[in-house]
């Protein structure tokens, strides 16, 4: 990978894309020049997504297009991108969706806290931005509810759990069990659960919400999956971890008391 570097760190951007032939080229071409590598993951598209990404990548340079033979889901596409970026030597890996709903002017704000070592994972927060009302009302409401549930399940201080504009350190990406990541909608919450369980620092920065009337692929049952499957699992994991900590602390106290009595 050619090294442009940002504060001594190499940066890659993963672009998951499914049937985004009309937009993915614009996404790739607008990624800042200080990014060392762009990894477009065509998740089994039925249109010319891979071709459009390849054309834009040829013009931009430092771009790799990886294809899934079948559609596996956005979470699986991101996991593939993480692995490819880590193999290529990236220190920090950001995600910008192939639907062109992430402002490239915000990329530095998302990446820099990870570059500086202030956090292992940074999420964009659309609710903090002055243009937050650009978000469709249904998405704002669902996002607020799911963020609240995610905070309860993971103990992370997160305000916009569903935002896909993110950056992660390569070290954290390698440490996480990406093979187990929820492959479709709900992957952000599952990934946050993994990060919390492994003790990685997570933060948020304000990003601009970008919407142009595109029809959302999110359905009500996706929220149900997040709430009743993914977050329920991480709630159980967190509760079990606390119980183990209490048992360990109790055992240590008992051992201390026993030694004190012997003396």
Buried (B, 14 or more C-beta within 10 A) or exposed (E): BEEBEBEEBBBBBBBBBBBBBEBBBBBBBBBBEEBBBBBBBBBBBEBBBBBBBBBBBEEBEBBBBBBBEEBBBBBBBBBBBBBBBBEBEBBBBBBBBBBBBBBBEBBBBBBBBBBEEEBBBBBBBBBEBEBBEBBBEEBBEBBBBBBEBBBEBBBBEBBBBBBBBBBBBBEBBEBBEBEEBBBBBBBBBBBBBBBBBEEBBBBBBBBBBBEEEEEEEEEEEBBEBBBEEBBEBBBEBBEEEEEEEEEEEEEEEEEEEEEEEEE
